Amino acid sequence: MKQQLENILNSALAEINCAKTSEDVENIKLNYLSRKGTLNSIKKNLKDLSVEDKRIVGSFANEVAQTLEAKLADKSAEIYRAELAQKLENEKIDVTLSGTAHHEGHLNPLTSTINEIVEIFQGLGFSVMENENSPELETEYVNFDMLNFPPDHPAKDMQDTFYSTVAPNVILRSQTSGAQIREMLVKKPPISVICPGRVYRCEAVSARKNNLFHQIEGLLVDTNITFGDLKGVLNEFIRVYFGEARPTRFRSSYFPFTEPSAEVDVQCIMCGGKGCRVCSGTGWLEVLGSGMVHVNVLKNVGIDPEVYSGFAFGMGVERLAMLKYAIDDIRLFFNNDIRFLKQF
Ligand SMILES: [Zn+2]
């Protein structure tokens, strides 16, 4: 029986030696030391021995049990340390690996173009109009009639302007010029304001046209304002915006709310006037519309045209940004494609 115990001890020790996981250790414990384990089944046979043998074998069996418990505890600790080391190794952070780049947000090129234009005019003494005088939802009356549009003007056509389906004669403004009317109705000259804002037109969307775009409107009314003042202000704006003094050209034009009216061209910034694809071979780029505030408009808002005169201008922000950054598709501003936006 003692021999049997020695065999058990040896095979258990061999198994403990080979144990790799805490699960192995638990299994050995179960097989040898539990109530149904090998050691206990031997102890059950002690009752058949003499008193003297019972004492000797019993005490040896206890010795075997203690030895095994101690070895299992050591093995358990060893496996725990190994498993912990492995876990730490797996979860180790390599601080020398390159990190995840964080993308810094920045302004849409339209917003920065608006900011830039606004700053140039602020430098020339213009202030930015209050938002309350520049609503995007406008009446047909302010957007057209007060601005001296004749009742049958084609711009009033529902093909060109978005009309509200819930309120009669309410539109999404087709131009920022209505803001001139609102400003002159609440303020008396001298007035010098600019008004950046969104405008809407029924357009088929293409590389050149979007049905939402941005304008910056300018208005200056005071005594003794002449066309020379208009030219001086706009030439200075173009010089600063395009970075150097460039030849400009004031071409006679027609707008219902200004008289005389002029389209302003700047010498093509791509070809320097030689003619290219961007300027359609003309050497000139149209950048804004302008003119002296029409006498009828002044009368409509209660400003005496015998005392005051003024000029107004309007420019498309998308067009100015496209010219400056050589962008050939207006839709890029609105698609929120990060590959486009992060170039600015
Ligand atoms: Zn050109």
Boltz pocket constraint, residues with backbone or C-beta under 6 A from the ligand:
constraints:
  - pocket:
      binder: B
      contacts: [[A, 268], [A, 269], [A, 270], [A, 271], [A, 272], [A, 273], [A, 274], [A, 275], [A, 276], [A, 277], [A, 278], [A, 279], [A, 280], [A, 281], [A, 283], [A, 284]]
      max_distance: 6.0
